[in-house]
């Protein structure tokens, strides 16, 4: 039996779309952590929130796009980097707490 590379399937694109649509709001705390670490907590709260809102809307829209067009290739080319917001949130939290 041949093994199918999940990364190059419509299910990968559908899953990515659903996950990014559902977790797009996580861009806000991620950006707050990131900007607070780079600048200061006040700037992180203000500028980080604004940046997070913009990134969240973009991630949500790309998630909807991936979900609606999941049947169309390419399947392994995410529209946003990182592919999932939680990848960056996890790293941002670790960096902030260090």
N, C-alpha and C positions, 0 to 999 in steps of 0.2 A: 504494500500500500504506500502510495506517495504521500509525503507530508506536505500540507499546504502552508505557505508562508502567510500567516494571519495579517501581517503588515500590508500586504498587497491584495487585500480583499475589500469588498464593499462593506462587510461587517466592521472592519477597522474604521472606515470613514463614518459609518453610522454611529458606532460607539463613541468615537471622538466627538462627533456633533452633539450627541445627547449629553455627554459628560460636560462639554464646554458650555452648552446652553444652561445646564443645571447649576454649574459652579461659577458662572461668570461674576457673580457678586463677590467672590473671594478675591478678586483683583483689588478691591478697596483696602482690606487689611494688609494684603501683600505690599501694596504701594506705600501704605503708611509706615510699615516696618522698614521698607527699603529706604525711603526718603529720610526717616528718623535716624537711621544708622549713618547715612551719608552726610546729613546736615545736623539737625537738632529736632527734638520732639515737637516743638511748635510748628516748624516748617513741615515736618512729617504729617502732622495732623491736618494742616491746611492744604499744602501743595500735594501731599500724598493722597488725600481724599479726592481732590480734583483729578489727579492723574489716574487713580484707581477707577473713578467713574468712567472716564474716557476709555480706558483699557477694558473695563467690564462691558461696556456697550459694544466695543469692537469684538471682544471674545464671544459675547452672546450672539451677535450678528453672524460671525463666522461659524459658530456652532449651528445656528439655524440653517445657514447655507449648506454646511456639510450634511446635516440631517436630510434636507430636502433633495440634495443632489447625490446622495450616497451611492446610488446605482451607477453613476457616471465616473469614469476614471479621471484623474489619477486618484488612487486610494491611499497612497503612502506619502502624500505631500501636504502636511498641515499648513494652514494659512497663517497661523500665529506661532511665534516662538517665545517661550517653550510651548510644546504641543498641548500641555495641560497646565492650568493655572496652579494646581496643587504642587507641581514640581517646583515652581518658583516660590510658592508660599512656604513650603517645607524648608527650603534653603534660606529664605529670608528670615524666618523665625530662628533658625539655628544661628545665623550670622548676628542677628539682633541680640540674642541672649549670650553670645560669646564676649 
